[in-house]
Amino acid sequence: MSDAGTIAAPVARPRQAGAIAARWGAPIALLLLLAFNLAVTPHFASWQTLYVNLTQVAPIVIVATGMTLVIATGGIDLSVGSLMAIAGSLAPLIFLGLPGLGGVALALVVPVAVAAALGWGNGLLVTRFAIQPIVATLVLFIAGRGIAQVMTGGNLQEFRVPEFQVIGLGRLLGLPVQVWLMLAVVGIAAWVLRRTVLGRQILAVGGNERAAHLAGIPVGQVKRLVYAVSGALAGLAGLVVIAINSSSDANLVGLGMELDAIAAVAVGGTLLAGGRASVLGTLVGALIIQLLRFTLLANGVPDAAALVVKAGVILLAVWVQRRGR
């Protein structure tokens, strides 16, 4: 009995340590980054620094929340950046073509609905035609930006429409409106995953798709829904970005966003294989990615080097996940 206990204890301790690291690694890393910047980076505690970081991270979190739901089902969505470009190109065509509040209202609804429909199409390719998610979404990743460029003729669309730009430049109770949108998206998604039947179905599909099907879960419908939600949130993020910039450039809106979203999900602790997800973890992961980039730039490290560090952080996060499992 004593020999067995002697052998089991060293094995149990690394497993327990790995589980603790998987659960608390991201929050601890965020706190360490905050402490480092408070001690080293000039003017880090200023409102201006907080405002800049919040406005830059909000679109990433919105997109990454949809990505979390997709990854939770065992999928991936590479098309979110292109969907941002499509929504960001369509909105100015609407509110510039239809001046007034009616045009602004349509510009806030129609592009998001179009992005959701295209996301649902991604889900249809995955479920109905059994195309691997990375391939199915790669199609729209390639074609989507071309569609956005055709819509605008490849031209930069500049505008000054305060009623529309409130989602990017407005403030509510001292915080940017896009931050409130980010918090609303995260809160709703976290509630769905934790408290609803749909949330349990999403995790069940990602954990064991065949078992979920045998249990009567509509696997195809669940997958199409999460891809549609991912598309809608990408469309919303595209509107926020063009509202902040007072312009829309189909070549740049959403460029590389799919990588930032996946990085935020991975760093936040969601299993990339599906079956377990944390929307709040994704929020923390996005904050880490944004704060890490800010820290490096503020301390004289080139942006190219920051990309290398970001890649290293993703590898570390995946390694911690494996230890936690």
N, C-alpha and C positions, 0 to 999 in steps of 0.2 A: 504493500500500500504506500509506504513512504517513497519507494523508488518511483512508483507511478506519479506521485505528486511532484517529485523532484524533476521528472521529465516534462510534465505538463506545464509547470509554472513558467519556464522560459519561453515556451511556445505561446502561451496565453498573453504574456506581457507585450510582445511585439504586435500581436493582433489588436490588443486593446489600445496600444499607442497609435496604431494605424487608423483605427476607428475614430479616435479623438482628433487626430490630425485631419481626417477627411471632413469631420463635422465642424471643427473650430479653426482650421487652418486659414480660411479666407478672412473671417473677422479679425483674427490675430494679425494677419498680414496687413490689413487695412489700418488697424490701430498703430502698428509699427511705422507705416508710411506717414500717417498723420503726425506721430511723435517726431519722426525724423525731420519733416518739413517745418514743424513748429520750432525745432531747435536750430535748423540750418538755413532754410530758405527765407530770404528777406520778404517781408510784407505778406507772408503766407496767411496770417490770421486776419487779413483785411477783408471787408465785404466784397471788394472788387474781385479778389482772387476767388472767393467762394462763388460769386455770381458767374464768373467765366467758366469755372469747372462744372457748375450745375447745368448751365446752358449747353455745354458741349457734351455732357454725359446723357442728358435727357433723351435725345433721339436714339442713342445706342441702347439704352435700357428699354425703350418702347419696342424696338425691333427685337432685342434679345429676349424679351418676354414671350413673344410669339415663337421665337426659335426654341425656347425652353419647352413649350408645349409639343412642338414637332419632335424634338429630340427625345422627349419623354415617351413617345410612341415608337421609338427606334428608328426614326427618320432623320432627315437633314433638309435644310432649305437654302440652297445657294442663290435663289432668285431675288432675295429681299432687296438688295441694292438696286437691281434693275426695276423692281416694282416701285421703289422710292422715286426713281427717275421718271417712270411713267406717270405716277400721281403728280409729281412736281411739275411735269410738263403740261398735263391736262388742266390743272387748276387755273393757271393764268389765261389759258385759252377761253375758259368759261367766264371768269369774272371781268376780263377785259372785253369780251364779246357781249356780255350782258351786264352793263353797269348797274350799280345799285345793290341793295341788300339781298334781292332775289338771286342775283348772280353770285354773290359771295356765299350765300347759303348752299347753292348748288355746287360751288367750287369746294366747299368743305365736305360734301356728302358724296358726290358722284365719283371723284378720283379714288376715295377709300373703297367705295362699292366695286369699282372696276378692279382695283388691286385685290380685293377679296375674291372676286370671280376668277381672276387669273390664278390666285392661290388655290382655289377649289379645283381648277383645272390641273394644277400640279398633283393634288391629291387623287384626282381621277386617273391620271397616268400611272400613279403608284398602285392604286387599288384595282382598277378595272383592267388595266393592261399589264399589270405585274412588272412595271419598269422600276428598276432600283431608284430609290429617292435621289441619290446623288446625280444620276443620269437624267431623271425626269426634271429636276429643278435646274440642271445645267442648261437645258434647252432654253428656258426662259431667261436664265442668267445671260446667255449670249444674245438671244433675240430681243429681249426686253429693252435693253438700252438702244438697240437699233430702232425699235418702235418709237421710243421717246424722241430720238433724233429726227425721225421722219415727221413726227407730229409738229415739231418746232422748226423744221427745215435746218436743224443744226445751229440755230441762232440763239443767242442769249436773250432771255425775256426779262426785261427790267420793268418794275412797277412800283407804285406808291398807292397802296390800298389799305388804309389803316384798319378798316373793318375786318379784313382778312388777316392782316399781319399781327393782330392782337394775340394770335396763338403762338407767335414767335417773339414778339417784342413787348407784349403787355405784361403787367404785373398785377398780382392779386395778393393782398395782405403782405406786401413786401417781397414776395417770391415771384420769379418768372412764371408765366402761365404754363409754359411747356413743362415746368417742374411739377405743377399740379396735375397736368395730364399724365405725366410719368407715374406719379404716386397713385393716381386713380387706376391706371392700367395694371400696375403691380398689385395693388390691393385686390382688384377684382379677380385677376388671374390666380393669386394666392388663395383667395376664398374658394374659387372653383375647384382647384386641385385638392384642397384640404377638406372641404365641407359638402361637396356635391357628388351625386352619382356619376356625373360626367367625369369628374376628376379621378375617381376610382377606376373608371373605365379606361381613361387615358393611360394611367400607370399600369393597369392590367394588360393592355395591348402591348406596351413596351416591355413588360416583364416576361410575358410568354403569350405570343399572339395566338398560337394554336389552342392553348388552354382557354384563353379569353373567348375564342370562337366557340369552343365546345360548351362554355358556360353561358352562351346566349348573348354575348356582347356583340353589337353590330360593328365589327371591326372596321369595315370599309367606311361606314358613316362617320365613325370617330376620327379616322385618319383624314378624310376629306374635310371635316370640320376644322381640325387643328391647322391644316394647310391654309384654309380660308381665313382663319383668324390671324395666322402669320402674315398673309398677304394684306389684310386690312390694317394691321398695325404697322407694316412697312409703308403702306400708303399714307397713314397718319403721320409717320415720322418724316416722310418726304414733304408733306405740307408744312410741317414745323420748320424744316431746314430752309425751304425757299422763303418762308415768312421772315426768318431771322436775317437772311441775306438780301432781302428785297429784290431778288432776282432768281431766275431758274435757268440752269445750264444742264441740259440733258447729258453732257459729257462728264459732269462732275457730281451731280446729286446722287448720293448713295454709293459713291465709288468706294469699294473696299469695306462697305458696311457689313457684308455677310461674314467677313473674317473677324471683325470686332465683336459681332453678336455671338458667334461660335466661341470666341475666346472668353467672353463674359460668362457664357453658360458653363464652359469647362472649368474656369477658375472658381466659379460659384459653387461647384460641387455636384451639379447634375450629372448623372451617369450618361456618357455619350452612347452607351449601348442601349439606353432606355430602361424604363421600369422604375426609376426613382428621379424625382425632380424637386428643385427648390427655387421658386421664383424670387424669394427674398435673397437667396444665395446668388442668383443671377444679378440682382441689384448690387450686392456687395462686390461681385466679380467685375461688373462694369465700372464701379467706383475705383477699384484697384487698378484696372487697365488705364483709366483716365488719369488717375493721380500719379501712377508710375510714369506715364508719358510727361505729365506736367513737371514732375520732380526732375526727370532727366534733362528736359529742356531748360528749366529754371537754373540748373546747375551746370550749364554749358555743354551738355552731351548732345551731339547732333541727332536729328530725327531718324536718320538711317540706323544709327546704333540703338535707338529706342525700339525700333522694329525687331532687332535681334533679341533685345531683352524681353520683349513681349512674347516672342516665340519660345524663349527659355521658360518664361512663367507658365505658358500653356503646357509645356512638357512636364514641368514640375507638378502642375495641378493634376494631370492625367496620372502621373506616378503615385501621387498621394491618394487618388481615387482607388487605384489598384491595391495599394496597401490597406486602405479602409475596407475593401471588399474581402 
